Amino acid sequence: MQLSINAQEKYVLVIHGGAGTILKSTMTPEKERAYRETLTKALQTGYDVLKKRGDALDAVEATIHILEDSPLFNAGKGAVFTHDGRNELDAAIMDGKNLRAGAVAGVTTIRNPISAARAVMEKSEHVLLTGKGAEAFAGEVGLALVDPSYFYTPERWEGLQKVLQREKGDNKQAARRPTRLGTVNVDEKFGTVGCVALDEEGNLAAGTSTGGMTNKRYGRVGDSPIIGAGTYANNESVAVSCTGWGEFYIRNVVAYDIAALMTYKGLSVQDAAREALKKVEKAGGDGGLIALDKDGHMSMPFNTAGMYRGSITADGKIEIKIYKD
């Protein structure tokens, strides 16, 4: 599913807040209102940057800050817990005008991982920093560091406890996905957040931030901080941010695949995004993505019950959707 596209509308900023089992029947009016308000605030924040002739990178970072600071999403403040009861965060950002990119993975004390990813891109010669090294770098460049307890939220902690109970066999009928390294329990929704933007100079940018999967082990890293898998931007084609079961997005190099399909096969952003997601589904994965091309056309396909998503056009029209409608 994706938002309707009017040929006269030029989209300048698109966001997602994760895809998964998101059903209206299980959503309270109060919680739905909270999601819509936060998504709207995020869109308006990024749009305000663009309207002041700010660049796409600034818009992406500012937008994701709003989502990272909200406990509603599996990123920043609302990150899920690992098997060991920690919050390990990943993020990436990419500049479409020069293909520069930065990312961090497995960090536990950086308040806004998307800003750390941008710092890696702009203030180091590297692309991806992990763990304690990434945190030390973030401190050296003056980013806000917090005690790991900052990321604690009762809802996410309870989510981990339920998964741990299932592992003990209290609910043998619960869905499980075995792997060679144990059992990956997929949360009821993937709350990864992402943003893609197109500025007045024609520059594209993409960013993604996540807490990963509930009960993840062994320092697992998903697709979000992997350039070309969960995050990609190129002014010649498209900006993409993905959400879903990351292993399948990595294996199918989904974000770059969309750009390649557009560049080498001449597909529209809608057709390329759908085709790339079909590969994920065929392989056994699920999730969604957002994509915005160089002309302001966008796509938001997903193969789950819902995906938190929204867009804003050049004239300021905001549209928010959650369910398959």
N, C-alpha and C positions, 0 to 999 in steps of 0.2 A: 504493500500500500504506500501511497505517497500523496502529498498535498497536490491539489489541482494546480495546473500551470496555465496562466493566461499569457498568450503571446505578447501582449502589450505590457506585461509586468516585468520589471527587471529586479531580481532578488539581489540583495547586497550582503545579507548575513543570514545564516541558517545554523540552528543548534539542535543537539539531541541530548537527552538526559538518560539514555539507556533503553534497551529493548528487552522484552521478556514476557512473563505471564502477568500482564497488566490488564485486569478485567474490571469493567465498570461495576459488575456485581459484587466485587470485593473492595471497592473504593468508597470511602465515606465522602459525603459532600464537602466536609471540612478539609480533608486531605487533598481532594482533587483541587479545591480552591487554592490551597497552599502551593501545589505544584504549578498551577496556571499562573499564579502571581509571581513566583520565582522565575519561571521561564520568561514571562513578560518583562520582568525587571532586567534579566540578562540580555534579552534582545534589545531593549531600549538603551541599555548601557553601551553595547557595542555600536548601535546606530548613532548614538550621540557622538562617539569618537569619529565615525565616518563622516557625519554631517559637518564636523569642524575641519574637514579635509585631513583627518588623521589617516594613518596607513592601516592596511588590513591586519598587520601583525599586532598593532596596538589594540585594535578592535577585538581580535581573537583573545588576546591575553586578558583584557578588561572583562569581557563577557564570561570567560571561564572562571575568573576570580569569583564572580557572583555565585556560580554553581558550586565551586569548591568550598565556599564559605557556608553553604547551606547543608544542614544535616539530612536533607531529603534525598540526596544523590550519593552514589557510591564513588566519591572522589573527595579529597580533602577532608573536611569536617565529618562527612557522612560515610567515610570509608569502611568497608567490611573488615572483619577480623580474620587473621590466619589461624591455622590449627593451633598455634602456640599462643594465641590471644594477643597478637600484635596487629598493628595497622601498617601495611607496607604499600607505599604509593608509587605509581608510575605516571609519567606524562611525557608528551612530545609536542613540539611546535615546528612548523616548516614555512619558509618564505618562498613563495612561488616565483619571485622575480630573479632570484639567483640560486635557488635550490639549496640554500643553507638550511641546516636543521640542527636541533638540539633536543636532547632527551635525558631523563633521569629514570632510574628504576630501583625499586626496593628501598625507598627512603622512608624514614620514620619520624623525622623531626622538622621537616620543611613544611611550613603552613600552606604555601601555595606552590605545589610542584610545577605548575605551568610556567611560573616565573623562573624557577630553577632551570627548566628546560630552555627557556629563552636565554638565560645567562650562559648556559653551556654553548649555545649557538653563537652568541655575540662576544663572549669574554674568554673563550678557550679555543684551542685548535681541534677540539674533539666534537663528537656528535652525541655519544651516549656515556654517561657516568652512572655508577651504581652505588647503592648502599652508603657506607660510612664515608667513602671518598666523595660521593656527590654531596653529602651533608657538609663535609669540611669545606668543599668548594663554595657551597651556598653561603656558608658563614663568612668566608673570606670576601665574597663580593657584596656582602651586606644585606642578604635576604633575611626575612623574618623566620626565625627558628622557634619552635615551641617544644614543650615537654610532650612526650608521646601521649600523655593522658588527655591532651587537647582533642584528640580524634575519637575519644570514647563517646559513644551514644548508646543508651539503653536498648534501642531497637536493634542495632547491629550486634550488640553483645548477646542479646536473646537469640538472634538468628544463628549465631555460632553455637550456642548451647543446644539448640534444637538439632542442628546437624550432628553434633557430638553424640547426642542421645541416639540418633538414628544409627550412628556407627556402632554403638554398643548393642544394637540389635533390638532396641525397644520398639522399633517400627520396621519390621522386616519387609513390609510391603512397600516401603518408601523407594522412590526411584533412585537408582544408583548407576553411576557410569564408571566402571572399573578401568584403571590404567595400570601400566607396569609399575608405577610408583605409588600405588594405593588407590584411594577412591576420591574422585573429584565430585563434590556435591554442588550442583549448579543452583545458585540462589533463585528465588522466585522471580527475580528480575535482574537484568544486568543494568546497573545504574551508572556505568561509565558516562562521562560527559564529553561533549565535543562541540567545536565551532568551526565554521568555514566562512570566510569573508572576502568580498571584492570591493576594493576602494576606488575612488574617483580617478586614480591614475592607471587603473586597469590591473592592479596587483592583487594576486590571490594569496591567501594564507590559510593554514589549517592548524588546529590544535586539539589535543585529546588528553584527558586526565582521568585516572581511575584508581580504585582501591583493589582491583583485581577480583578474584573469586573468594567467596566465603570458604573458610577451612583450607585454603591453599597451603601447600607445604614445600619444603626444600628450596625456598627462595624462588618459587615459580614466578615467571614474568610472562605476561600475555602480549597481545599485539599492539596495544596502545603506544608504547614507546619505541616500537620497531618501525623505522621509516620505511614506507612502501607497503607495510602490512596493515597497520591500523591508522596511519597518518601519512598524508602526502599532499603536496601542492606544487603546481607548475603553471606559470602564467600562460604557457602555450596550450594548456588543456583544461585542468580542473584542480580543485581543492577537495580533499576527502577526509572525513573522520568516521571511524567505524566503532561499533559496539556489538558485543556478542561473545560467543565462545572463542576466545582468542587463538587457541591452537589452530583452528581451522582457517582463521584469517591470515595467520603467519604462513601456513602451508600453501595457501592460494595467493599470497602476496596481493591481497584484495585491493588495497588503496592504489597501488601502482598499476594493477591490472586494469582498473577503470581508465586511468590516463592512457595506457597503452591501447586499449580497445578504441578509444576516441582518436588517438593519434594515427594508429596504423590501420584501423579498419573503418575509420570515419563514422563511428557510431555517435549518436546523440548521447548526452549525459544520462538521460533516462534509460536508454537501451543498454548502455555500458554498465550502469550501476545494477540494473536488473540481472544482466548476464553474469556479472561478477558474483552477485549474491547467490545465484542459482548454483554456482560451483561450490560454494560453501554448503548449501543445503544438500547437494548431491553427495558430498563427502561425509555428511552426517552432522554438520554444525548448524547453529542458528544464531540469529541476531539481526542487525540492520546497519544502516550507514546513512550519512548525509553527503551530498556532493553538489558543488556549485561550479559551473563552468565559467570560462573567461568572458562570456557574453551575458552572464547573469541568469542563466537557466539553472534550475536546481532539481534534485531528485532525492527522495527519502524512502527507499524501499526497505522492507523488513519482512521476515518470515516467522515472526513470533505473534503472540496474541495482541501485543501493543508496543508502542515506542513513544516515549516522551519526546516531542519534537516541535519545532516552531521556526518561523521565518519572518523576515521583515523586508519589504520592498524599498526601492529608492525613494518612494513618496511617503514612507513611514507606515505603511499598512502592515499590521501584525496579525499573524495567524498562529494559533496554538492547537495542537491535536495530541491526543494520548492513545486512543483506542483504534481498532481497525474500522475506521469510518471515513 
